[in-house]
Amino acid sequence: MGAWRRREGGYVTVEFVAVVAFSLLLLVMLANLIVIQYGRGVLRAAAEEGAQTGSRLFSGVAECEQRASEVITAGLGGPMGDGVAVSCATGSGTIVATVTYSFEPWLPLVPVFSGSEESVAVKEELP
């Protein structure tokens, strides 16, 4: 019986290493999804801030885009902010701030997350 036990030494090691590697892979994917949700929150806030700033009486599209860019720079420093574009436009008594994004994944297994966040504010006018 003793010789049989000696031949099984280290048999579980391969499975243990595979399970640990798979667990770490899932952990990184989950962390990537959390960071992407954070980034979307920052972009939503940037669109809202931009629209609110642009809706003021003596403000316009330039101020809207500038404020939205400031919020993005403050919240998404580094390479995460590279795939982000800001645009503002005025409509019939409104200003619309649109932030489009494309977040690159950390691993090739995770898809590229892209989309846009939009905010509309009523433009102030003199009575």
N, CA, C and O atoms as CSV, one atom per row, in Angstrom:
chain,resi,resn,atom,element,x,y,z
A,1,MET,N,N,0.821,-1.184,0.000
A,1,MET,CA,C,0.000,0.000,0.000
A,1,MET,C,C,0.864,1.245,0.000
A,1,MET,O,O,0.475,2.260,-0.578
A,2,GLY,N,N,2.039,1.194,0.640
A,2,GLY,CA,C,2.908,2.355,0.725
A,2,GLY,C,C,3.439,2.773,-0.635
A,2,GLY,O,O,3.543,3.969,-0.904
A,3,ALA,N,N,3.788,1.805,-1.520
A,3,ALA,CA,C,4.313,2.135,-2.851
A,3,ALA,C,C,3.236,2.804,-3.698
A,3,ALA,O,O,3.533,3.690,-4.498
A,4,TRP,N,N,2.005,2.385,-3.524
A,4,TRP,CA,C,0.907,2.973,-4.293
A,4,TRP,C,C,0.708,4.442,-3.930
A,4,TRP,O,O,0.449,5.257,-4.816
A,5,ARG,N,N,0.820,4.791,-2.681
A,5,ARG,CA,C,0.669,6.164,-2.209
A,5,ARG,C,C,1.807,7.040,-2.749
A,5,ARG,O,O,1.581,8.209,-3.062
A,6,ARG,N,N,2.999,6.506,-2.859
A,6,ARG,CA,C,4.126,7.304,-3.323
A,6,ARG,C,C,3.948,7.719,-4.784
A,6,ARG,O,O,4.401,8.799,-5.161
A,7,ARG,N,N,3.320,6.917,-5.599
A,7,ARG,CA,C,3.117,7.257,-7.010
A,7,ARG,C,C,2.068,8.345,-7.197
A,7,ARG,O,O,2.050,8.988,-8.246
A,8,GLU,N,N,1.200,8.574,-6.228
A,8,GLU,CA,C,0.170,9.598,-6.339
A,8,GLU,C,C,0.634,10.959,-5.847
A,8,GLU,O,O,-0.132,11.919,-5.924
A,9,GLY,N,N,1.815,11.076,-5.360
A,9,GLY,CA,C,2.312,12.338,-4.828
A,9,GLY,C,C,2.288,13.432,-5.887
A,9,GLY,O,O,2.831,13.244,-6.976
A,10,GLY,N,N,1.660,14.587,-5.582
A,10,GLY,CA,C,1.599,15.720,-6.506
A,10,GLY,C,C,0.481,15.639,-7.524
A,10,GLY,O,O,0.403,16.495,-8.406
A,11,TYR,N,N,-0.387,14.645,-7.436
A,11,TYR,CA,C,-1.461,14.504,-8.421
A,11,TYR,C,C,-2.458,15.661,-8.353
A,11,TYR,O,O,-2.959,16.100,-9.388
A,12,VAL,N,N,-2.750,16.155,-7.168
A,12,VAL,CA,C,-3.729,17.222,-6.982
A,12,VAL,C,C,-3.136,18.592,-7.346
A,12,VAL,O,O,-3.892,19.543,-7.542
A,13,THR,N,N,-1.835,18.714,-7.438
A,13,THR,CA,C,-1.181,19.992,-7.709
A,13,THR,C,C,-1.632,20.590,-9.037
A,13,THR,O,O,-1.887,21.792,-9.109
A,14,VAL,N,N,-1.735,19.796,-10.065
A,14,VAL,CA,C,-2.131,20.293,-11.381
A,14,VAL,C,C,-3.551,20.864,-11.330
A,14,VAL,O,O,-3.807,21.942,-11.868
A,15,GLU,N,N,-4.451,20.161,-10.700
A,15,GLU,CA,C,-5.819,20.649,-10.589
A,15,GLU,C,C,-5.891,21.913,-9.745
A,15,GLU,O,O,-6.634,22.841,-10.066
A,16,PHE,N,N,-5.125,21.946,-8.677
A,16,PHE,CA,C,-5.114,23.124,-7.808
A,16,PHE,C,C,-4.612,24.350,-8.561
A,16,PHE,O,O,-5.204,25.424,-8.453
A,17,VAL,N,N,-3.545,24.210,-9.310
A,17,VAL,CA,C,-3.003,25.327,-10.088
A,17,VAL,C,C,-4.019,25.780,-11.138
A,17,VAL,O,O,-4.181,26.981,-11.355
A,18,ALA,N,N,-4.695,24.854,-11.781
A,18,ALA,CA,C,-5.700,25.213,-12.787
A,18,ALA,C,C,-6.871,25.962,-12.151
A,18,ALA,O,O,-7.355,26.943,-12.715
A,19,VAL,N,N,-7.322,25.515,-11.006
A,19,VAL,CA,C,-8.440,26.182,-10.328
A,19,VAL,C,C,-8.040,27.573,-9.859
A,19,VAL,O,O,-8.828,28.511,-9.974
A,20,VAL,N,N,-6.836,27.719,-9.336
A,20,VAL,CA,C,-6.362,29.035,-8.893
A,20,VAL,C,C,-6.240,29.977,-10.091
A,20,VAL,O,O,-6.645,31.136,-10.003
A,21,ALA,N,N,-5.694,29.499,-11.198
A,21,ALA,CA,C,-5.560,30.335,-12.399
A,21,ALA,C,C,-6.932,30.764,-12.915
A,21,ALA,O,O,-7.119,31.924,-13.282
A,22,PHE,N,N,-7.879,29.853,-12.945
A,22,PHE,CA,C,-9.231,30.182,-13.395
A,22,PHE,C,C,-9.887,31.186,-12.452
A,22,PHE,O,O,-10.580,32.098,-12.903
A,23,SER,N,N,-9.675,31.025,-11.152
A,23,SER,CA,C,-10.241,31.960,-10.170
A,23,SER,C,C,-9.652,33.356,-10.345
A,23,SER,O,O,-10.378,34.348,-10.276
A,24,LEU,N,N,-8.358,33.438,-10.568
A,24,LEU,CA,C,-7.728,34.743,-10.792
A,24,LEU,C,C,-8.222,35.384,-12.086
A,24,LEU,O,O,-8.406,36.599,-12.149
A,25,LEU,N,N,-8.433,34.581,-13.101
A,25,LEU,CA,C,-8.974,35.093,-14.358
A,25,LEU,C,C,-10.369,35.684,-14.151
A,25,LEU,O,O,-10.665,36.762,-14.668
A,26,LEU,N,N,-11.215,35.001,-13.415
A,26,LEU,CA,C,-12.550,35.512,-13.117
A,26,LEU,C,C,-12.488,36.774,-12.265
A,26,LEU,O,O,-13.281,37.696,-12.459
A,27,LEU,N,N,-11.554,36.819,-11.328
A,27,LEU,CA,C,-11.391,37.997,-10.483
A,27,LEU,C,C,-10.991,39.220,-11.306
A,27,LEU,O,O,-11.517,40.311,-11.088
A,28,VAL,N,N,-10.072,39.048,-12.242
A,28,VAL,CA,C,-9.653,40.158,-13.102
A,28,VAL,C,C,-10.807,40.612,-13.991
A,28,VAL,O,O,-10.995,41.812,-14.191
A,29,MET,N,N,-11.577,39.673,-14.525
A,29,MET,CA,C,-12.723,40.045,-15.356
A,29,MET,C,C,-13.762,40.811,-14.546
A,29,MET,O,O,-14.331,41.786,-15.038
A,30,LEU,N,N,-14.012,40.390,-13.329
A,30,LEU,CA,C,-14.962,41.083,-12.465
A,30,LEU,C,C,-14.456,42.481,-12.113
A,30,LEU,O,O,-15.229,43.440,-12.123
A,31,ALA,N,N,-13.182,42.601,-11.807
A,31,ALA,CA,C,-12.603,43.918,-11.509
A,31,ALA,C,C,-12.694,44.831,-12.724
A,31,ALA,O,O,-12.951,46.026,-12.576
A,32,ASN,N,N,-12.489,44.293,-13.919
A,32,ASN,CA,C,-12.611,45.081,-15.143
A,32,ASN,C,C,-14.036,45.596,-15.322
A,32,ASN,O,O,-14.231,46.746,-15.716
A,33,LEU,N,N,-15.017,44.770,-15.042
A,33,LEU,CA,C,-16.412,45.206,-15.156
A,33,LEU,C,C,-16.736,46.302,-14.135
A,33,LEU,O,O,-17.479,47.234,-14.440
A,34,ILE,N,N,-16.188,46.191,-12.942
A,34,ILE,CA,C,-16.413,47.215,-11.915
A,34,ILE,C,C,-15.796,48.540,-12.346
A,34,ILE,O,O,-16.416,49.591,-12.186
A,35,VAL,N,N,-14.594,48.502,-12.887
A,35,VAL,CA,C,-13.929,49.723,-13.344
A,35,VAL,C,C,-14.692,50.349,-14.515
A,35,VAL,O,O,-14.784,51.573,-14.608
A,36,ILE,N,N,-15.225,49.535,-15.387
A,36,ILE,CA,C,-16.006,50.063,-16.514
A,36,ILE,C,C,-17.278,50.730,-16.003
A,36,ILE,O,O,-17.666,51.777,-16.521
A,37,GLN,N,N,-17.931,50.158,-15.010
A,37,GLN,CA,C,-19.120,50.791,-14.438
A,37,GLN,C,C,-18.764,52.120,-13.780
A,37,GLN,O,O,-19.526,53.082,-13.876
A,38,TYR,N,N,-17.616,52.180,-13.114
A,38,TYR,CA,C,-17.153,53.440,-12.549
A,38,TYR,C,C,-16.949,54.471,-13.658
A,38,TYR,O,O,-17.371,55.620,-13.531
A,39,GLY,N,N,-16.303,54.053,-14.741
A,39,GLY,CA,C,-16.067,54.960,-15.869
A,39,GLY,C,C,-17.361,55.481,-16.472
A,39,GLY,O,O,-17.457,56.658,-16.819
A,40,ARG,N,N,-18.347,54.619,-16.598
A,40,ARG,CA,C,-19.641,55.071,-17.120
A,40,ARG,C,C,-20.287,56.084,-16.185
A,40,ARG,O,O,-20.930,57.027,-16.645
A,41,GLY,N,N,-20.123,55.902,-14.883
A,41,GLY,CA,C,-20.647,56.872,-13.919
A,41,GLY,C,C,-19.974,58.228,-14.054
A,41,GLY,O,O,-20.637,59.263,-13.984
A,42,VAL,N,N,-18.662,58.225,-14.246
A,42,VAL,CA,C,-17.935,59.478,-14.451
A,42,VAL,C,C,-18.411,60.170,-15.724
A,42,VAL,O,O,-18.582,61.389,-15.739
A,43,LEU,N,N,-18.622,59.412,-16.777
A,43,LEU,CA,C,-19.072,60.006,-18.042
A,43,LEU,C,C,-20.496,60.535,-17.943
A,43,LEU,O,O,-20.821,61.557,-18.548
A,44,ARG,N,N,-21.338,59.854,-17.193
A,44,ARG,CA,C,-22.700,60.350,-16.968
A,44,ARG,C,C,-22.659,61.679,-16.219
A,44,ARG,O,O,-23.376,62.618,-16.565
A,45,ALA,N,N,-21.816,61.752,-15.192
A,45,ALA,CA,C,-21.659,62.993,-14.430
A,45,ALA,C,C,-21.083,64.095,-15.311
A,45,ALA,O,O,-21.485,65.251,-15.186
A,46,ALA,N,N,-20.155,63.762,-16.193
A,46,ALA,CA,C,-19.564,64.753,-17.090
A,46,ALA,C,C,-20.611,65.318,-18.044
A,46,ALA,O,O,-20.636,66.522,-18.298
A,47,ALA,N,N,-21.470,64.458,-18.570
A,47,ALA,CA,C,-22.526,64.935,-19.468
A,47,ALA,C,C,-23.489,65.852,-18.723
A,47,ALA,O,O,-23.889,66.888,-19.254
A,48,GLU,N,N,-23.859,65.491,-17.520
A,48,GLU,CA,C,-24.773,66.325,-16.732
A,48,GLU,C,C,-24.144,67.666,-16.372
A,48,GLU,O,O,-24.788,68.708,-16.487
A,49,GLU,N,N,-22.872,67.640,-15.931
A,49,GLU,CA,C,-22.179,68.886,-15.600
A,49,GLU,C,C,-22.044,69.781,-16.828
A,49,GLU,O,O,-22.248,70.992,-16.747
A,50,GLY,N,N,-21.702,69.186,-17.953
A,50,GLY,CA,C,-21.554,69.965,-19.180
A,50,GLY,C,C,-22.860,70.613,-19.601
A,50,GLY,O,O,-22.882,71.792,-19.955
A,51,ALA,N,N,-23.945,69.858,-19.566
A,51,ALA,CA,C,-25.248,70.410,-19.959
A,51,ALA,C,C,-25.678,71.516,-19.001
A,51,ALA,O,O,-26.198,72.544,-19.434
A,52,GLN,N,N,-25.469,71.313,-17.716
A,52,GLN,CA,C,-25.851,72.344,-16.743
A,52,GLN,C,C,-25.035,73.619,-16.931
A,52,GLN,O,O,-25.574,74.723,-16.849
A,53,THR,N,N,-23.738,73.467,-17.182
A,53,THR,CA,C,-22.890,74.643,-17.394
A,53,THR,C,C,-23.280,75.362,-18.680
A,53,THR,O,O,-23.347,76.591,-18.703
A,54,GLY,N,N,-23.533,74.624,-19.729
A,54,GLY,CA,C,-23.908,75.233,-21.009
A,54,GLY,C,C,-25.292,75.852,-21.011
A,54,GLY,O,O,-25.599,76.675,-21.873
A,55,SER,N,N,-26.130,75.471,-20.062
A,55,SER,CA,C,-27.500,75.997,-20.041
A,55,SER,C,C,-27.601,77.362,-19.379
A,55,SER,O,O,-28.656,77.993,-19.427
A,56,ARG,N,N,-26.534,77.821,-18.769
A,56,ARG,CA,C,-26.569,79.134,-18.109
A,56,ARG,C,C,-26.750,80.239,-19.134
A,56,ARG,O,O,-26.511,80.046,-20.326
A,57,LEU,N,N,-27.169,81.383,-18.661
A,57,LEU,CA,C,-27.577,82.493,-19.528
A,57,LEU,C,C,-26.501,82.907,-20.523
A,57,LEU,O,O,-26.784,83.017,-21.716
A,58,PHE,N,N,-25.295,83.135,-20.070
A,58,PHE,CA,C,-24.250,83.618,-20.960
A,58,PHE,C,C,-23.235,82.534,-21.306
A,58,PHE,O,O,-22.087,82.841,-21.627
A,59,SER,N,N,-23.642,81.288,-21.245
A,59,SER,CA,C,-22.782,80.155,-21.610
A,59,SER,C,C,-23.325,79.505,-22.867
A,59,SER,O,O,-24.437,79.792,-23.310
A,60,GLY,N,N,-22.526,78.634,-23.421
A,60,GLY,CA,C,-22.949,77.945,-24.639
A,60,GLY,C,C,-22.235,76.625,-24.816
A,60,GLY,O,O,-21.857,75.963,-23.850
A,61,VAL,N,N,-22.058,76.256,-26.076
A,61,VAL,CA,C,-21.484,74.966,-26.437
A,61,VAL,C,C,-20.032,74.851,-25.956
A,61,VAL,O,O,-19.630,73.804,-25.449
A,62,ALA,N,N,-19.259,75.906,-26.110
A,62,ALA,CA,C,-17.842,75.854,-25.712
A,62,ALA,C,C,-17.696,75.589,-24.210
A,62,ALA,O,O,-16.872,74.772,-23.801
A,63,GLU,N,N,-18.482,76.269,-23.403
A,63,GLU,CA,C,-18.425,76.059,-21.951
A,63,GLU,C,C,-18.911,74.667,-21.576
A,63,GLU,O,O,-18.373,74.038,-20.665
A,64,CYS,N,N,-19.913,74.199,-22.269
A,64,CYS,CA,C,-20.432,72.845,-22.029
A,64,CYS,C,C,-19.344,71.811,-22.272
A,64,CYS,O,O,-19.105,70.946,-21.430
A,65,GLU,N,N,-18.685,71.898,-23.419
A,65,GLU,CA,C,-17.640,70.932,-23.750
A,65,GLU,C,C,-16.444,71.049,-22.815
A,65,GLU,O,O,-15.846,70.041,-22.436
A,66,GLN,N,N,-16.096,72.276,-22.443
A,66,GLN,CA,C,-14.967,72.477,-21.551
A,66,GLN,C,C,-15.234,71.857,-20.175
A,66,GLN,O,O,-14.376,71.165,-19.627
A,67,ARG,N,N,-16.418,72.105,-19.624
A,67,ARG,CA,C,-16.743,71.568,-18.294
A,67,ARG,C,C,-16.805,70.045,-18.320
A,67,ARG,O,O,-16.301,69.391,-17.407
A,68,ALA,N,N,-17.413,69.478,-19.349
A,68,ALA,CA,C,-17.490,68.016,-19.446
A,68,ALA,C,C,-16.085,67.416,-19.549
A,68,ALA,O,O,-15.810,66.377,-18.949
A,69,SER,N,N,-15.206,68.059,-20.298
A,69,SER,CA,C,-13.828,67.573,-20.428
A,69,SER,C,C,-13.080,67.658,-19.105
A,69,SER,O,O,-12.281,66.780,-18.781
A,70,GLU,N,N,-13.337,68.713,-18.342
A,70,GLU,CA,C,-12.696,68.844,-17.023
A,70,GLU,C,C,-13.114,67.710,-16.090
A,70,GLU,O,O,-12.280,67.146,-15.382
A,71,VAL,N,N,-14.395,67.379,-16.089
A,71,VAL,CA,C,-14.888,66.294,-15.232
A,71,VAL,C,C,-14.279,64.960,-15.656
A,71,VAL,O,O,-13.905,64.146,-14.812
A,72,ILE,N,N,-14.182,64.743,-16.952
A,72,ILE,CA,C,-13.599,63.487,-17.454
A,72,ILE,C,C,-12.125,63.398,-17.078
A,72,ILE,O,O,-11.654,62.347,-16.643
A,73,THR,N,N,-11.402,64.496,-17.244
A,73,THR,CA,C,-9.980,64.498,-16.893
A,73,THR,C,C,-9.781,64.228,-15.406
A,73,THR,O,O,-8.863,63.502,-15.026
A,74,ALA,N,N,-10.630,64.805,-14.567
A,74,ALA,CA,C,-10.508,64.607,-13.125
A,74,ALA,C,C,-10.862,63.174,-12.716
A,74,ALA,O,O,-10.247,62.630,-11.798
A,75,GLY,N,N,-11.827,62.564,-13.372
A,75,GLY,CA,C,-12.290,61.240,-12.964
A,75,GLY,C,C,-11.672,60.077,-13.705
A,75,GLY,O,O,-11.596,58.970,-13.170
A,76,LEU,N,N,-11.225,60.312,-14.943
A,76,LEU,CA,C,-10.681,59.220,-15.759
A,76,LEU,C,C,-9.289,59.570,-16.269
A,76,LEU,O,O,-9.065,59.611,-17.479
A,77,GLY,N,N,-8.372,59.816,-15.379
A,77,GLY,CA,C,-7.011,60.072,-15.815
A,77,GLY,C,C,-6.388,58.802,-16.366
A,77,GLY,O,O,-6.763,57.698,-15.970
A,78,GLY,N,N,-5.458,58.952,-17.259
A,78,GLY,CA,C,-4.765,57.788,-17.800
A,78,GLY,C,C,-5.387,57.274,-19.078
A,78,GLY,O,O,-6.154,57.981,-19.731
A,79,PRO,N,N,-5.060,56.044,-19.438
A,79,PRO,CA,C,-5.505,55.508,-20.730
A,79,PRO,C,C,-7.009,55.259,-20.830
A,79,PRO,O,O,-7.534,55.120,-21.935
A,80,MET,N,N,-7.700,55.202,-19.715
A,80,MET,CA,C,-9.143,54.950,-19.780
A,80,MET,C,C,-9.876,56.121,-20.427
A,80,MET,O,O,-10.920,55.922,-21.048
A,81,GLY,N,N,-9.352,57.332,-20.294
A,81,GLY,CA,C,-9.991,58.499,-20.881
A,81,GLY,C,C,-9.632,58.730,-22.337
A,81,GLY,O,O,-10.122,59.682,-22.946
A,82,ASP,N,N,-8.781,57.874,-22.915
A,82,ASP,CA,C,-8.349,58.079,-24.299
A,82,ASP,C,C,-9.468,57.846,-25.314
A,82,ASP,O,O,-9.523,58.534,-26.333
A,83,GLY,N,N,-10.344,56.903,-25.058
A,83,GLY,CA,C,-11.406,56.576,-26.008
A,83,GLY,C,C,-12.693,57.331,-25.752
A,83,GLY,O,O,-13.779,56.811,-26.011
A,84,VAL,N,N,-12.588,58.569,-25.239
A,84,VAL,CA,C,-13.771,59.348,-24.868
A,84,VAL,C,C,-13.815,60.625,-25.708
A,84,VAL,O,O,-12.794,61.286,-25.898
A,85,ALA,N,N,-15.003,60.965,-26.206
A,85,ALA,CA,C,-15.197,62.203,-26.972
A,85,ALA,C,C,-16.419,62.935,-26.437
A,85,ALA,O,O,-17.429,62.318,-26.099
A,86,VAL,N,N,-16.316,64.254,-26.366
A,86,VAL,CA,C,-17.391,65.106,-25.846
A,86,VAL,C,C,-17.904,65.986,-26.961
A,86,VAL,O,O,-17.126,66.543,-27.736
A,87,SER,N,N,-19.224,66.111,-27.041
A,87,SER,CA,C,-19.817,67.070,-27.974
A,87,SER,C,C,-21.078,67.651,-27.348
A,87,SER,O,O,-21.830,66.966,-26.655
A,88,CYS,N,N,-21.282,68.936,-27.614
A,88,CYS,CA,C,-22.471,69.625,-27.124
A,88,CYS,C,C,-23.155,70.301,-28.307
A,88,CYS,O,O,-22.504,70.712,-29.267
A,89,ALA,N,N,-24.454,70.407,-28.220
A,89,ALA,CA,C,-25.226,71.054,-29.289
A,89,ALA,C,C,-26.423,71.751,-28.666
A,89,ALA,O,O,-26.948,71.323,-27.639
A,90,THR,N,N,-26.840,72.830,-29.306
A,90,THR,CA,C,-28.032,73.534,-28.842
A,90,THR,C,C,-29.203,73.163,-29.736
A,90,THR,O,O,-29.062,72.938,-30.938
A,91,GLY,N,N,-30.363,73.109,-29.098
A,91,GLY,CA,C,-31.585,72.802,-29.824
A,91,GLY,C,C,-32.603,73.889,-29.559
A,91,GLY,O,O,-32.229,75.024,-29.265
A,92,SER,N,N,-33.853,73.575,-29.653
A,92,SER,CA,C,-34.915,74.548,-29.422
A,92,SER,C,C,-35.060,74.809,-27.924
A,92,SER,O,O,-35.865,74.169,-27.248
A,93,GLY,N,N,-34.278,75.746,-27.420
A,93,GLY,CA,C,-34.338,76.098,-26.012
A,93,GLY,C,C,-33.645,75.120,-25.092
A,93,GLY,O,O,-33.826,75.198,-23.876
A,94,THR,N,N,-32.855,74.200,-25.627
A,94,THR,CA,C,-32.139,73.214,-24.808
A,94,THR,C,C,-30.685,73.138,-25.243
A,94,THR,O,O,-30.311,73.611,-26.316
A,95,ILE,N,N,-29.899,72.548,-24.406
A,95,ILE,CA,C,-28.521,72.201,-24.755
A,95,ILE,C,C,-28.322,70.730,-24.415
A,95,ILE,O,O,-28.717,70.265,-23.346
A,96,VAL,N,N,-27.707,70.013,-25.334
A,96,VAL,CA,C,-27.520,68.567,-25.188
A,96,VAL,C,C,-26.025,68.275,-25.133
A,96,VAL,O,O,-25.278,68.654,-26.035
A,97,ALA,N,N,-25.598,67.609,-24.086
A,97,ALA,CA,C,-24.210,67.172,-23.941
A,97,ALA,C,C,-24.155,65.666,-24.174
A,97,ALA,O,O,-24.870,64.903,-23.524
A,98,THR,N,N,-23.310,65.249,-25.096
A,98,THR,CA,C,-23.163,63.837,-25.418
A,98,THR,C,C,-21.710,63.430,-25.224
A,98,THR,O,O,-20.796,64.070,-25.743
A,99,VAL,N,N,-21.512,62.362,-24.472
A,99,VAL,CA,C,-20.181,61.809,-24.253
A,99,VAL,C,C,-20.177,60.399,-24.817
A,99,VAL,O,O,-20.894,59.530,-24.320
A,100,THR,N,N,-19.379,60.162,-25.846
A,100,THR,CA,C,-19.254,58.823,-26.423
A,100,THR,C,C,-17.963,58.194,-25.905
A,100,THR,O,O,-16.965,58.883,-25.696
A,101,TYR,N,N,-17.995,56.891,-25.703
A,101,TYR,CA,C,-16.848,56.216,-25.119
A,101,TYR,C,C,-16.648,54.844,-25.732
A,101,TYR,O,O,-17.560,54.235,-26.290
A,102,SER,N,N,-15.412,54.388,-25.602
A,102,SER,CA,C,-15.039,53.031,-25.972
A,102,SER,C,C,-13.946,52.600,-25.002
A,102,SER,O,O,-12.816,53.085,-25.068
A,103,PHE,N,N,-14.292,51.690,-24.107
A,103,PHE,CA,C,-13.352,51.217,-23.092
A,103,PHE,C,C,-12.737,49.900,-23.547
A,103,PHE,O,O,-13.444,48.930,-23.820
A,104,GLU,N,N,-11.420,49.882,-23.624
A,104,GLU,CA,C,-10.709,48.663,-23.994
A,104,GLU,C,C,-10.658,47.723,-22.787
A,104,GLU,O,O,-10.420,48.173,-21.666
A,105,PRO,N,N,-10.880,46.430,-23.005
A,105,PRO,CA,C,-10.837,45.486,-21.886
A,105,PRO,C,C,-9.405,45.171,-21.479
A,105,PRO,O,O,-8.466,45.377,-22.248
A,106,TRP,N,N,-9.254,44.671,-20.268
A,106,TRP,CA,C,-7.947,44.262,-19.765
A,106,TRP,C,C,-7.524,42.906,-20.325
A,106,TRP,O,O,-6.334,42.628,-20.469
A,107,LEU,N,N,-8.493,42.079,-20.633
A,107,LEU,CA,C,-8.230,40.740,-21.159
A,107,LEU,C,C,-8.950,40.579,-22.492
A,107,LEU,O,O,-9.988,41.203,-22.712
A,108,PRO,N,N,-8.420,39.762,-23.371
A,108,PRO,CA,C,-9.092,39.566,-24.663
A,108,PRO,C,C,-10.441,38.843,-24.551
A,108,PRO,O,O,-11.224,38.864,-25.500
A,109,LEU,N,N,-10.721,38.214,-23.426
A,109,LEU,CA,C,-11.989,37.502,-23.258
A,109,LEU,C,C,-13.166,38.443,-23.025
A,109,LEU,O,O,-14.315,38.065,-23.256
A,110,VAL,N,N,-12.889,39.670,-22.567
A,110,VAL,CA,C,-13.937,40.638,-22.252
A,110,VAL,C,C,-14.186,41.492,-23.491
A,110,VAL,O,O,-13.225,41.935,-24.120
A,111,PRO,N,N,-15.431,41.736,-23.862
A,111,PRO,CA,C,-15.701,42.556,-25.047
A,111,PRO,C,C,-15.375,44.035,-24.808
A,111,PRO,O,O,-15.285,44.491,-23.668
A,112,VAL,N,N,-15.204,44.761,-25.899
A,112,VAL,CA,C,-14.998,46.202,-25.821
A,112,VAL,C,C,-16.333,46.839,-25.448
A,112,VAL,O,O,-17.358,46.550,-26.066
A,113,PHE,N,N,-16.318,47.694,-24.449
A,113,PHE,CA,C,-17.524,48.379,-24.019
A,113,PHE,C,C,-17.546,49.755,-24.663
A,113,PHE,O,O,-16.636,50.558,-24.457
A,114,SER,N,N,-18.576,50.025,-25.437
A,114,SER,CA,C,-18.703,51.335,-26.067
A,114,SER,C,C,-20.161,51.772,-25.995
A,114,SER,O,O,-21.073,50.952,-25.891
A,115,GLY,N,N,-20.351,53.074,-26.052
A,115,GLY,CA,C,-21.697,53.620,-25.983
A,115,GLY,C,C,-21.636,55.117,-25.819
A,115,GLY,O,O,-20.637,55.749,-26.161
A,116,SER,N,N,-22.705,55.686,-25.294
A,116,SER,CA,C,-22.735,57.130,-25.080
A,116,SER,C,C,-23.627,57.457,-23.890
A,116,SER,O,O,-24.558,56.723,-23.557
A,117,GLU,N,N,-23.315,58.563,-23.273
A,117,GLU,CA,C,-24.126,59.128,-22.194
A,117,GLU,C,C,-24.576,60.504,-22.666
A,117,GLU,O,O,-23.792,61.264,-23.233
A,118,GLU,N,N,-25.838,60.814,-22.428
A,118,GLU,CA,C,-26.396,62.075,-22.924
A,118,GLU,C,C,-27.180,62.760,-21.816
A,118,GLU,O,O,-27.855,62.115,-21.015
A,119,SER,N,N,-27.075,64.077,-21.791
A,119,SER,CA,C,-27.824,64.859,-20.823
A,119,SER,C,C,-28.375,66.099,-21.516
A,119,SER,O,O,-27.700,66.716,-22.341
A,120,VAL,N,N,-29.601,66.453,-21.172
A,120,VAL,CA,C,-30.270,67.621,-21.764
A,120,VAL,C,C,-30.634,68.582,-20.662
A,120,VAL,O,O,-31.115,68.172,-19.605
A,121,ALA,N,N,-30.405,69.871,-20.903
A,121,ALA,CA,C,-30.777,70.911,-19.944
A,121,ALA,C,C,-31.479,72.048,-20.703
A,121,ALA,O,O,-31.167,72.336,-21.858
A,122,VAL,N,N,-32.418,72.668,-20.025
A,122,VAL,CA,C,-33.146,73.796,-20.612
A,122,VAL,C,C,-32.260,75.030,-20.563
A,122,VAL,O,O,-31.713,75.369,-19.514
A,123,LYS,N,N,-32.122,75.698,-21.697
A,123,LYS,CA,C,-31.274,76.891,-21.796
A,123,LYS,C,C,-31.971,78.068,-21.150
A,123,LYS,O,O,-33.145,78.325,-21.415
A,124,GLU,N,N,-31.241,78.792,-20.290
A,124,GLU,CA,C,-31.796,79.971,-19.650
A,124,GLU,C,C,-31.947,81.107,-20.680
A,124,GLU,O,O,-31.114,81.268,-21.572
A,125,GLU,N,N,-33.018,81.881,-20.533
A,125,GLU,CA,C,-33.246,82.994,-21.449
A,125,GLU,C,C,-33.669,84.220,-20.642
A,125,GLU,O,O,-34.209,84.111,-19.540
A,126,LEU,N,N,-33.407,85.389,-21.227
A,126,LEU,CA,C,-33.865,86.619,-20.598
A,126,LEU,C,C,-35.381,86.723,-20.725
A,126,LEU,O,O,-35.944,86.302,-21.736
A,127,PRO,N,N,-36.052,87.278,-19.712
A,127,PRO,CA,C,-37.515,87.390,-19.794
A,127,PRO,C,C,-37.960,88.428,-20.816
A,127,PRO,O,O,-39.159,88.638,-21.000
